[in-house]
């Protein structure tokens, strides 16, 4: 087909599962003026190859066209459909041209440590400011073609006499805009052939346009195998194989992650005969690591690490350059380079291996397949996963950019990221807050002040909030809260507005702790392949007064845990060893009741069985009853008797079987309480009898957990919650972790004591943070040094758990946090196993 196109598109329809689709012909898609962005176009799919579970593919025709929410286009075939679209695109004709501009690559990479071969640029009317920051580039600027022809011979001879060029054996002649993926307008000649090089350069003069350059690049011989493959002796004499000179070509594929960081997702190589054109198509692709070992090269891991570093530097340079371009230069508002190929050769200079950049190309055809994928198909997912996450994340942004979300409550300053993220996604946020002024004000479209803090009147509050919205003519596509105390109020508002989400009954069961446990305790076997929900229940009772406490305590036994029925965040929780301690603490809680320690709920104290074992936290997303993803983290020993958090680890580091048990327990507990649409935070303990439920928080996990999930797994849990609130299924899964986060949570008393003992505490902490050794955050806005809470979190991320732990211990000692009263090593010791 002459006009054949290869388009990889991500189609997404509301209330339906997003799908990858492949369009092979321009007539399969249609461009229509965008309804939301004037001057832009929407791309609709009329026909496509679709992919189903089990590897099945179908050719589908859609009676109702699907709107494209992400486009990955093969720009090397046919005309482009990807210009000026209202959806995100991977590249554009304009960006692809910039990516493959050889001289621009030198400009961007100059001084960044990437090894560049010597190059001569004969620039014809170059743009203002085009100068070389790199010593490998010899730059000669002219304004007229006649001047270029007259000065060419002298400049080329000067270039060839450079010591660095003398070590090369060939020279590549090309136009700066010819791109790496094409052999058009290029010539490869021996370095000694000066007349041939001059003729090749002169032949390009008629083709050169203003702003372009004729480039001469030194090409070096590739390394050769250091050990020959030995053939065992046989009875028959075999002829000697003619030894050939080889060229080792290294190809890396780098993608932009969902968090806007470069990541190498594939590194392959191929071996060609030495006189093969450096731009020849790949022959047999194979592992670089194995090839280097076969060739007898020592320490291949060090070389691979260097190549990865330089490949990521290349994409980062392109990303930084693109951020300075206007829309017309990029080819659209949402055009962005998400995927490139960076190619290297590997030579030898002064007895040492010397990699050199061959070129950068826009990788529109995606990730290469190799024979290894036939034997180990499960390993190919690790290469594609970062790219797929980027595609899904940008697609999610496209879908949510036209949505309005109603938020009930803003919370403490640590919750500000919710509204920052929503604004970045283009979401119109409507915030109902009891405070006249809150930092979230500048990130939302509408800020409504209403005092809902007496949660015994949530029904009344819900009616008044709905009336406020109607009076202002505000409509929302979804309603949610990230504040635990507001979850029932949020459910009531959703119900009155007819918005999707969990029912008031389900949220109420999850919010009231004894009701949660009692509800699960009554549920026997449900799914034959999973434990009965009652297996996760823990004995607990609530009481209204001291008389009720005494009768409960007589039958309950000790040690036990006393807490508030509607409490959250370990507030008002204490371990009691006997009936006397229990009564004293309950009296203390009742005395403080007038201070409203429970956020306006008419809450009575409760007593709960104390469980042995380690505590775990499961953050999970459920859509229409289906588990989408789950992240398990482990808590260190609590600081008793008030259960103050001491340390945390993500991922948990436990076996896959135990991890599956914990996730299944959290998922079942949520489902059987009626929680079927949302992001939830579940606390459990892993006892000798298996997982036991502590409590369900029917909202997204707080504190550092969203940031950790993003860093460790590359998943933005906020956008997942936003989409589910709008009844749209996000395309997410639980990916392989990229490393480990470890943290200590410093109680307020130890925090203040460390600041007193360490002059320049804040300066030292900032220095550690700036160096990337730790990350710090405030857990609460509380400043009372008698409060029984942790205030400061100090965390470290590393690909190795041991390294992250080591950084935390060092930082805690430098900051005088580690002490006899707060022994950091003891809190981290369970994670060292």
N, C-alpha and C positions, 0 to 999 in steps of 0.2 A: 504494500500500500504506500503510495508516494507521500501522502500526507499523514502518515502514521505518527502518533504521539504516544508517549508513555507517561502517564500521570499516576502518581500514587497519592490518593486523596483520603482525607479523614472526614467522613460524613457523620453528622451528628444531628439527631432530631430530638426535640423535647419529648420527655416521657418515654423515649425509646433508647435502646442501647446504641451508642455510637459504634460505627464500623469502619474498618479499613476497606477501601475500594480501589480498584485499578481500572483506569480508563485508557483504552488503546487507540482512540480516534477522536479528533476534535469535535465530530458531530455528536459524540456521546455526552457532551457538556454544553451548557448554554450560559452566556453572560447577560445579566440583567442589571439595570441601574439599581444601586443599593437603596433600600428604604430608610436606612439609618445614617448613612454617610454620603452626603451629596458629592458628586464627582467620582465616586468609587463604584465598583461593580460587585454584585454577588454572583457566585459561580454555582450553578445548579446541575446536578447529575441526572441525566435522562436514562442512561444505560451504563452498566459497569460489571466488571468481574468482581464477585463478592466471595468472601472466605468464611467458611463455617468450621465449627469444631470437628476435629478428626481429620483435617486436611482436605475437606471437600471444597470445591470451587464451583460457582454457578455463574452464568451470564444472565443478569437480571435487568429487566426493563421496568422503570418506575412510573406508575400512573400519576403519582404525586411526587415531583422531583425533590431530591434531597439537597439541602444547602450545604456546601462545602465549608468546613470550619478550619481546615488546614490543607495546604497544598504543597506537595513535594513533586516538582516537575523535572522531567528530563529535557533540559534546554537544548541538548545537542540534536534533537530531532524535531523538525517542523517549527511552526511559529509558536510564540509563547501565549498561553492563556492566563498567565499569572501576574500581569501588570495591573496595578491600581485596583486590587481586590479589597473588599471589606473584611476579609479573613486573613489570618497569618499565612505567610508563605515562607518556604525555605529557599531563600535567594530570589533573584529576578534577573532578567537579561542584563540590567545595569549592574547589579551587584556581582553577578558571575564574571562580567568583564573586568571589574575592579579586582576581584579575587585572583584572576589569572594574569593580571598585568605584572609582568616580571620585574620591571623597574620599580613599580610601586611597592612590590614585596621587599625589595632591597631598602627602599625608603622606610618602610614600616619596621623592618627587623634590624635596621642598623643600630648598633650599640646595645642590642638585647642579648648578646651572647650566642646567637645562632650562627654556626659556621657557614659562611658564604664563600663560594669560589670567586676568584678575581673576575671582574667584569668591566668591559668598556662600554659606555653609553654614548652614542653619537645622537644627541638630542636635537630635534628639529622644532624650533620655537616652543621650548618647554614652558609649562605653566610657571607662574611667579612662585618663588619659594622652593622650587624643585632642586634641591642640592643634596649631596650625599653626606650622611653622618657616619658612613662606614668606610674604613680605609681600603676595603677590597674593591670599591667602585671608583673607576676612573671616569670622570664626567667631562664631556666636551659638548658645549652648547653652540649652535649656529642658528641664524635667522633665515638664510636663503639656501636652497638646495645646491646652487652652484658653488657656494662657499664650502658646503659639505663635501662635494666631490673633489674640490681642490685640496682640502686639508686632510682628507681621509687617510691617504697613504702615510703621511707623517705620524698621525695620531695612532694608527694601527701598529706601526713599527715600534713606537714608544711603548705601547701596551705589551707587545710580545717580548720586549726586552726586560720586563719586570721580573725580578728573581722568582716571585711566586708563580708567575705564568710559565717560567722556564721549566718548572717541575711537571707541567702537564704534558700530555701527549696529543690531545686534540682540542679543537676550539669549535664551539657551537655558535653559528651566526643566525640571528632571528630578529624579527620585529618585537618590540616590547609588548605589543598587544596580541601577539599570535597565540598566547595561552600555552599551558603545559600539555593540554590534551590533544594537541594537533601537531602534525609534522609539516603542515603547510608553511611556506615561506621560511623554511629552516634549512640549514646545511651544516654538516659535521665534517670538518676537514682536519688533516694533520697540522699540528702547530708549525712545523717547518715549511708548510706550503703557503708562504706569504702571498704569492701572487693569486693563488686560489682563494684565500681568505679575502683579499682585496676585491677580487671579482665578485665574490658572493655578496659582500657588503654593498658594492656598487650596484648590483642588480636589484637591491631593495630600495634604492633611492627613489625611483619613480613611484613606488607604492606608498612611501611614507607620507603620513598626514600630519598636520600641525598638532603638536603635543605628543607625538610618538617618537620613538628612538630606535635606532639600529643597535643591537646589542651583540657583543662578542664575549662569550663566557668560556673560561678555561675548563676543560674536562680532564679529569685525572683517571689513571688506571685503577681498577678495582683491586682489592686484596684477592689473593689466590689461596686455595686450600693449602694448609701447612702440613697436612698428612694425606698420603695417598691411600685409597682403598686397596687393601691387600687381598689378592685372590689366592686362595689356598692352592698348593701344588697338586697337580693331577698327573695322571700317567701320560697325558697328551700335552704336547707343547702348544701353548696358545700364543697367537701373535701379540706383539706389543701395541697397545692402543696409543694412537697419536695424541700427545698431550696438547690440549687447547687452552687458550687464555679465556678466562671467564669474566663476566661483569655481574656483580651482586647488586641488585636493585631492591631497595627497601621502601615499602609503601605503608604509611600509617593513615588511619582514618580517625579524625577528631571531630567530636560533636559538642555543641553547646548544651550543657545540662539545663534542667528545668530551673535551676538556681542561678543561671547565667555564668557558669564556670566552664572552661574547656576541659574535656576529658577524652583521653585516647581510648577508643573502643575496639581498635583492631590494629595489629602490627604484623605484617606479612612481608615476604620477600619472594623474589624469583631470580633464577640464575640463567643468564643468556651468554651466548658467545661474545667475546670481547669486542668485536667490531659491529655489534648490533646497535642500531640507532637508540640513543638514550630515551627517546619517546616511543619506542616500540610498545605495542600492547603486551600485557603480562602473559607469560607462558604459564607453567605450572606454579600455582601459588602454594607456599608452604610456610611453616613456622620459622620465624627468624631465629629464635632461641635454639631450635634443633639444628638449623643449618649452620650456625656459628659453632656449635659443639662438634658437628660432623666435620667441619673444616679445621678442627683442632685449635680453636681460639679460646683462650682462658678468660674467665670472668665475663661471660656474655651478659649476666644480669646488670652489671655496671653500665655496659654500653646501651642496653635496652632502656635503662632508667634515664640516661642522657638523651636518647632519641625521643622518649616520651616527653621529657621536659621541654625540648626544643619544639616539638610538634604542638604542644599546648601553648607555648609562647607565640607561635605563628597564628593560631586562631585568636588568641587574646589580642594580638596586635590588630587583626582584622576587625574584631568586635569593637575595639576602642576607636578605630578609624570610622566605622559605620555610625557610631554614636554621634559623630560630629557632622554627619551628612544630613541634608534636608530631604524631604520626601521625594522630590523630583529626581534627585541624584540616586536615591535608593530604588526607585521604580514603584513606589507605593508606600502608604502609611504603615502597613504591617509587614513590609518586606524586611527580611533579616537573614543573615547567613547562619544556619544551624549546623552545617556539615561541610567539612573540607577534607581534601586529601593532601598530605604533606609527604614528599618523596625525597629520599636521601640516597647517596652512594656512600660506599665505605672503602676508603683508600688507606694508604700507608705513607706517612711522612716522618723522616728522621727516626725510623724504627718504631713508631707508635701509630696506632689506628687513628684515622682522621675521617670522621663522617663529614660530608658536605651536602648542603641543601641542593637538590636538583630542581625542585619546583613545587608550586602550590596549585591545586586545581579545585574547582567546585565539584563536589562529588554528588552529581544529580542521580546517579544510578544506584546509590545506596551502598550497602556493605557487601563485600565480596563473599562468595561461598567458597569453601575449601573442601578437599576430600575428608578432612577430619570431621566435618559436620555429618558425614554419612555414618561414621562409627560412633560419634559422641554428639548426637543432635541436641541433648540437653545443655551442652556447654555453649552452643551457639546463642542461646538466649542471653547470656551475660554480655555479649557484644552488642546486641540489639537493644537491651533494656534501657540504657541511658537515652538513646535516641527516641525510643518509643515514649519514654516519660516526657521528653521535651515536646514531642508531637501532641501528646494528650494534654499537657499543661497549657500549651498555647491554644489548643482547641477549646479547652475549658474557658480560657479567658475570652475567647471570641463569643462563646455562647452566653457568658454571664455579663458581658459588657452592656447589655441592654436591659438588665434586670434591676428591680427595686427590692431591697430587703428591709424589713422592719426589725430593729434590734430593741429588746427590752433590757435596759440597763447597760451602763458602760463599765462599771467595776473599778478596781484599783488601776494604778498606772501601768502595771504589768500586762493589762488586757488591751492596751492601746494598739498593739500590733494587729488586732482584729480589724480595726477601722482603717488602719494604714493599708493593710492588704486589700480590703474591699475597695478603697479608692484607687489603688494601683490597677485593679481588675476592671475599673470603669463602672463599678456597681454604684447605683444610687442608693445611699444609706439613709434610712429614717431612724433616728435614735430617740427613744423615750428615756429620759433620765430624771432622777429626783433632784439633782443638783442644778443650780442656776448656771454654773460654769464648770466645764470639765474639759481636759485637754483634747478629748475626742471631738470637740465642737468643730475644729477646723478641718476635719476629715469627712464630715457627713454633709449630706445635701439638706436635710431637715433636722432641726434639734428641738424637740418638744419637752418642756419641763413639766413633770407631774410627779407628785409624791405618792409612791405606791408602797412605802416601806412597811406599813402594817399589813402583813400578809394574811391576817385573819379575814381581811376584807378583799381578797383577790377577785371575787366575783364582781364586786362593785368597781374595783379598779379596771377590770377588763372592759366593762361597759363604757366607762368614761374615756378610756384610751381609744376605743373604737369610735366613740362620738367625736373626739378630737381629730381623728384622721378624716372622718366624713366631713367635718366642718371645713377643714383645709383642702378637701378634694384630693387627698393623698391615697394612692393605691399601692399595694405591695404584692410581689410575686411569691414572697415567702416571709416567714417570721421565725426568729430564733433568738436564743440568749446564750451567753457564755458565763452567766452568773448562776450559781447553784440555787440561791434563794429565789430566783425569778423563774424557775422552770415551770412551776404550776401556773403562775400568772401568764407566762408565754403560751402555754397550752390552751388556756382559756381564751386568750386573744385570738389565737389561730382558729379555734373552733367558731368563734363569733364572726370572724372574717371569711370563713370557709376555705382557709388555706391548708395545704397538705402538712402532715406531720403526725406525731404520736398523739394519742388521745389523752384527755385530762385524767382518766382513770389509770392509764398505764404510767404516766408521769407521777401520779400520786402514790401508786404502789412502790415505785422505785425510790421516791423521795423520802417516804416514811420508813425508817429502817426496820422496825419490828414487823411492819406489814410486808415488807419485801421477804423477810425470812419466813414469816408464817405462810405467805402465799406459796413460796417454793416448797415448803415442808409438806404441803397438802398434795403436791403433784407427784404421782407415781410414774412408772415407766411410760415414756411417750414414744421415742424413736428407739427401735430395737438395737441399733448399732451404737447408741450413746447411753451413758449412765442416766438414771432417773434424776430429774431436777432436785428432788428432796435430798439427794446425796450431798448437795452443795450447801444446804441450809445449816445455820448455826443457831443454837438455842439462845433465845433472847426474850425479854419481857419489858414492858413499860409500866410505870406506876404514876399515880397522880399525887400521892402525898407520902409522908413518912410511914404511915400505917401500912400502905400498900407495899412500901419498900421492905418492911420487916417480914411480911408474909412471903414476899417474893424471895428475899435473901435466904430464908429458912429452907426453901426447896431448891435453890439454885446452886449453892456451893461456891467455893472460892479456890484460887484467885478468879477474879472476874473483871470485866471492863465496864465502867460507867460512862455514859455519853449522853448527848442530847438526841432526841428522836429525829429532829430535822437538821441536826448540825452538819457541818462540812469542814474539810480542811484540817482535821484533827483538833478542832476547837472544842474545848470543854470535855476532853477525853482523859480518863485516868485509870490506871491499873490499881485495883484495891485488893488487899490480901485477906481481909476478914470483914465481918459484918460491921464492926466499929468504924473502920476506915470508910466503908461504903456509906454509912449513915452520915459521918462527918462531911464527906465530900458532897453528898446530895444536899445537905443543909447549906453548905457553901454555895452550891449552884442556885438553890432557891433564893438565897439572900441576894444574889447577883441578878436575879430574873428581872428586877425593875430596871436594870441597865440594858436590858434587851440583848443578851448575848447570842440570841438565836434568830436575829434578823426579822423580828416581827411575827414569827410563828407562835401560836399557842402550843408550845412544845413542852411535854413532860419529860423528865429524865428516863433513861432506860438502862437496863443491865444486860450484858452480853457475855456469853461464855468466852473465856480467854483461850486462845488457840496457840499451840506451839508451832514451830516451823518458820520458814522465810516468807516475807511478804512480797507480792508481785503486783504490778499494775498492768492492766491490759487496756490499750486504747484501740477501739474497734469502730468500724463504719458498717452500718447495715442499711440496705435499701430494699424496701418492699419485702422484708424478711430474709433477704439474701446477704450473707456475709461477704463484704467486698475486700476488706483488709483488716489486719490486726497486728499490733506492735506490742511486744511483751518486754517490760523492763523490770529490774529487780531492785528492791529496797534493801539498804543495809540495816544493821541493828537499830531499833528505835531507842531514843533516849528516854528511859522510864523515870518516873511513872506516868509522864504526860504524853508519851508516844510522839515526841518531837523527831522529825525526820533527821537522819544523820548523813546518809549517803545514798547514791543512786547509780545504777548501771544500765546502759542500753547499748546493744541488745543484752538479754538476760544472761547469756552464756551457758544456759542449762541444755540438756539433751533435747533433741527434736521431739522425742516421745513426750517428755514432761511439758515441753512448750505447747505441744498440741493439746495436752490435757487441760492446761490453764486457759488456752484460747477457747476450747470447747466449753469449758465451765462458764466463762464470761459470756459467750454467745448464747448458750442455752438459758442462762439466767436472765439475760436481757429479753430474749424472745418470749419466755414464759411469763414475764411481767408485762408483756404487751409492747415492748419497745422494738419497733420494726423499721423505723425510718429516722436515722440520725447518726451522729458520732457520739460515742459514750466512753466514759472513763470508769473502769471497774477495778476495785481493790479486792485481792484474794490472798489467801495463805495456802502454801503447799504443805500439807500435814502428812503424817504417816498414813492417813486414810484417804489421801488424795486432796484435790483442790477444795477449799471451803471459801464461801463468799463472805467478805467483810461488809462491803456496801457497793451500790451502783450509783454513780453520779450521772444523771441523765442529761449530760452536756459534754462538750469537748473538754479534754484534759487541759489543765492550766499550767501556770508557772513556766518552767523551761521545756516542758514536754513537746509543744508544737515545734519549737526551734530545733530540738534534738531530732525529732522525726524527719524534719526537712533535711538536716545535715547527714544523718545516718542512712536514711532510705531514699532521699530525694523526693519525698511526698509532702506537699503543702496540705496539711490537714484542714486548714481554714477553708480553702476552696472546695474541699470535699463536703464540709458542713454546709457551705453556702449553696452548693448545687442540690444536695439532698433536700434542703429546706424549700427549694423551688420545684421539687419533684422531678429532678433531672438526674439520671444515673451518671455519676462520674466514672471515667475509665481509669480505674486504679487497681492496684494489686499490692501484695506484700513483696517488695523486691529483696534481693540479696543485700545485706548490710554492707556499707562501705568502710566501716570501722567501728570504734567503740567510743561512747561518751561516758565519762565517769565524773561524778561531782560529790562534793561535800556540802551540806547545808548547815551553816553556822548559826547556832542559837543567838538571840539578840544580846544576851549577857556576855557570851564569849566574844561576839563581834565587837562590842564596845571595849571589852578588856584588851583585846588584841590591838585596837586602835590606840589605846593608852600606852601600851608597852612598845609599840613600834612607831617611832617618829617617821613621818612621811608615808604612813600606811597607804593612803590613797594614791600617792605618786608611784610607790612600788607596784601596787596592784595594776595601775594603768600601764606601767612599763611592761609587766608580764602579759597584759592583754594585747598591747601594741605589737609585741613580738610573736603573738600567736600561740603562746604557751598555755594560756588559760583563757576562759571566758567567764565573766562575772555578771551577776544580775541580782536585783533585789527581789526577794520572794514576797514581801509585804511592805505596805507603807507604814506599819506600826513603828513608833519611836519610843514607846514606854519600855525601859530596860528591865522592868519586872514581868513583862509579858512572856508567856510560855510558848513562844513561837520561834521558828528559824527565820532569819532576815536576809542573810547573804548566801548566795549560791556561787561556788567557785567550781568550774567544770573544765575538763580538758578532753579534746578529741584526738584520736590517733588510730591508725590502721591496726595497731597492736594494743591489746588491752593493757599489757604490762607497761608500755610506754605512757599511756594516759594516766595510769595509777601513779607512776613515778613522778610525773609532772605535778600532780596534785599534792603529793607528799612534800616535794621540794617547795612548792608555792606556799603551802600551809606553814612550813617552818620559817620561810623568809618573812611571812606576815605575822608570825607569833600566834597563829591560830592553834597550831599543834601544842598541846600542853597536857599536864596530868589530869586536869578537869575535862579536857576535850581531846582524848588520844586519837588522832586522825587515823593512824595505822590500824587501830582496833576496828574502826568503822569501815575500813576498806579491806580488811583481811578476808572476809567471806568472798570477795570478788577475785582473790588471788589464786583460788583453787583451779 
